[in-house]
Amino acid sequence: MTTNAAEPADESPTRARRRTPAGAAVLREDVTEAIRAAVFEELAAVGYARMSIEGIARRAGVGKTAVYRRWRSKLHLVLDVVSAMAVLGLPVPQTGSLEGDLRLLYEVTSRALRHPVASQIIPDLQAEAARNPDIAEAFQKALRDGQEGVASKIMAAAEERGEVRAGLDPDLALDLISGPLYWRSVVIRSPKLPKGYLQNLARATAGALKAL
């Protein structure tokens, strides 16, 4: 277990009462990131229902108090990590064509969705979202914000090039762009994409958007 000056080690209640704190502990960013990484690993390993602060702390190599200094509960910790997914986002393709941009987006998204950790976490959080409205809201925001930010930029570039007409319904465009791959990779969890699937999907989606 790692300890440091800014992140004091766990103490017994008696010792904690005897010591007069000099001030609030400085929360080290590397410790915070280690805990966040441990959350993903723990979710993939045991799922949300069986996940515990003790297990997260052990996996991160810190004491439980290091976790509780940052988050009040397991729920708050997971909500924070899921919400952070939206901030990370996806790279915006700039290939010079709508079909090329979609093809690159699908390649990056497909790799992310098929990562062993993501393939375990996403279905588990979907199940929890059906029972917990707070998780549902955070999960939906993370997924939508990440995809919507990239899709809107792809469509803006395509409109500027004259590939699609101005004023397309952004929600419909997002559904067309993100829906098929998410369905294939997350909902039915196809073990392997057919050869040429992403290229054909990019071509078909670009054609549909141009026809709107």
C-alpha positions in Angstrom: 0.0 0.0 0.0 1.4 3.4 -1.0 1.5 6.4 1.3 2.8 9.9 1.0 2.9 13.2 2.8 0.0 14.7 0.9 -2.0 11.5 1.3 -1.6 10.4 4.9 -1.9 6.7 5.7 -5.0 5.2 7.3 -5.0 5.7 11.0 -6.8 4.1 13.9 -9.7 6.3 15.4 -7.7 6.7 18.6 -4.6 8.0 16.9 -6.7 10.2 14.6 -8.3 11.9 17.6 -5.0 12.6 19.3 -3.4 14.2 16.3 -4.3 17.8 15.5 -4.5 18.2 11.7 -2.4 21.0 10.3 -4.8 21.4 7.4 -6.7 19.7 4.7 -4.8 16.9 2.9 -3.7 17.8 -0.6 -5.3 15.3 -3.0 -2.7 14.0 -5.4 -3.9 13.8 -9.0 -1.9 10.6 -9.6 -3.7 8.9 -6.7 -7.0 10.1 -8.0 -6.3 8.7 -11.5 -5.1 5.4 -10.0 -8.5 5.1 -8.2 -10.4 5.9 -11.3 -8.5 3.3 -13.3 -9.2 0.8 -10.5 -12.9 1.5 -10.8 -12.9 0.4 -14.4 -10.9 -2.7 -13.6 -13.1 -3.6 -10.6 -16.3 -3.0 -12.6 -15.1 -5.3 -15.3 -14.0 -8.0 -12.8 -16.9 -8.2 -10.4 -19.7 -5.8 -11.7 -21.3 -2.8 -9.9 -23.4 -4.9 -7.4 -20.3 -6.7 -6.0 -17.9 -3.8 -6.3 -16.7 -2.4 -3.0 -14.6 0.5 -1.8 -12.3 -2.0 -0.2 -11.7 -3.8 -3.5 -11.1 -0.5 -5.4 -8.6 0.7 -2.8 -6.8 -2.6 -2.9 -6.6 -2.6 -6.7 -5.4 1.1 -6.7 -2.8 0.4 -4.0 -4.2 3.0 -1.6 -6.1 3.1 1.7 -9.9 3.3 1.9 -9.6 6.8 3.3 -7.9 7.9 0.1 -11.1 6.9 -1.7 -13.5 8.4 0.8 -11.6 11.8 0.7 -12.7 12.1 -2.9 -16.1 10.3 -3.0 -18.7 9.8 -0.4 -19.8 6.4 -1.7 -19.5 3.7 -4.3 -22.4 5.3 -6.2 -20.8 8.8 -6.3 -17.5 7.3 -7.4 -19.0 5.4 -10.3 -21.2 8.4 -11.3 -18.0 10.5 -11.4 -16.1 8.0 -13.5 -18.9 7.5 -16.0 -19.5 11.2 -16.3 -15.8 11.7 -17.1 -16.2 9.5 -20.1 -18.1 12.3 -21.8 -15.2 14.7 -21.2 -12.6 12.4 -22.8 -14.6 12.2 -26.0 -13.5 10.8 -29.3 -11.1 12.3 -31.9 -12.8 14.3 -34.6 -11.9 12.8 -38.0 -10.7 15.2 -40.7 -10.3 13.0 -43.9 -11.9 15.5 -46.3 -15.0 13.5 -47.0 -18.1 12.4 -45.1 -17.6 8.8 -45.9 -14.0 8.9 -44.9 -14.8 10.7 -41.6 -17.4 8.1 -40.8 -15.1 5.2 -41.6 -12.4 6.6 -39.3 -14.9 7.3 -36.5 -16.3 3.7 -36.8 -12.8 2.2 -36.6 -11.9 4.1 -33.4 -15.4 3.5 -31.8 -15.3 -0.2 -32.7 -12.0 -0.7 -31.1 -13.1 1.1 -28.0 -16.4 -0.8 -27.7 -14.6 -4.1 -28.2 -12.0 -3.5 -25.5 -12.3 -6.3 -22.9 -12.9 -3.7 -20.1 -15.5 -1.7 -22.0 -17.3 -4.9 -23.2 -17.8 -5.9 -19.6 -18.6 -2.5 -18.1 -21.1 -1.2 -20.5 -23.7 -4.1 -20.3 -23.3 -4.1 -16.5 -24.0 -0.3 -16.3 -26.9 -0.7 -18.6 -28.4 -3.2 -16.2 -27.8 -0.9 -13.3 -29.2 2.0 -15.1 -32.5 0.2 -15.4 -32.7 0.1 -11.6 -30.9 3.4 -10.6 -32.0 6.7 -12.3 -28.8 8.5 -11.2 -26.7 6.0 -13.0 -29.0 6.0 -16.0 -28.7 9.8 -16.3 -24.9 9.8 -16.0 -24.5 6.8 -18.4 -26.8 8.3 -21.0 -25.0 11.7 -20.8 -21.6 10.0 -21.1 -22.6 8.1 -24.2 -24.6 10.9 -25.9 -22.1 13.7 -25.2 -19.2 11.7 -26.5 -20.9 10.7 -29.7 -22.8 14.0 -30.2 -19.8 16.2 -30.0 -18.0 14.2 -32.8 -21.1 13.7 -34.9 -22.0 17.4 -35.0 -18.5 18.3 -36.1 -18.5 15.7 -38.9 -21.9 17.0 -40.1 -20.7 20.6 -39.9 -17.7 19.8 -42.1 -19.9 17.8 -44.5 -22.3 20.7 -44.8 -19.5 23.1 -45.5 -18.2 20.9 -48.3 -21.7 20.7 -49.7 -22.1 17.0 -49.1 -25.3 17.3 -47.1 -28.0 20.0 -47.1 -28.1 22.6 -44.4 -30.5 22.3 -41.4 -30.6 18.5 -41.0 -32.2 17.2 -37.8 -29.1 16.7 -35.5 -30.8 14.0 -33.5 -31.7 12.0 -36.6 -28.2 12.4 -37.9 -26.8 11.2 -34.6 -29.1 8.1 -34.6 -28.0 7.3 -38.2 -24.3 7.7 -37.4 -24.1 6.0 -34.0 -27.0 3.6 -33.9 -26.0 0.7 -36.1 -22.5 0.1 -34.7 -23.7 0.5 -31.1 -26.5 -2.1 -31.9 -24.0 -4.5 -33.4 -21.2 -4.2 -30.8 -23.1 -3.5 -27.5 -26.7 -4.7 -27.8 -26.4 -8.0 -29.7 -22.6 -8.2 -28.9 -21.5 -9.7 -32.2 -18.3 -11.6 -31.5 -16.7 -10.4 -34.7 -17.6 -7.9 -37.4 -18.0 -9.3 -40.9 -15.2 -8.4 -43.3 -15.6 -5.0 -44.8 -18.5 -4.2 -42.4 -17.1 -0.8 -41.2 -16.4 0.4 -44.8 -19.9 -0.7 -45.9 -21.5 0.9 -42.9 -19.7 4.2 -43.6 -20.8 4.2 -47.2 -24.4 3.4 -46.4 -24.6 6.0 -43.6 -23.0 8.7 -45.8 -25.5 7.8 -48.5 -28.4 8.0 -46.0 -27.3 11.4 -44.7 -26.9 12.8 -48.2 -30.4 11.6 -49.1 -32.1 13.4 -46.2 
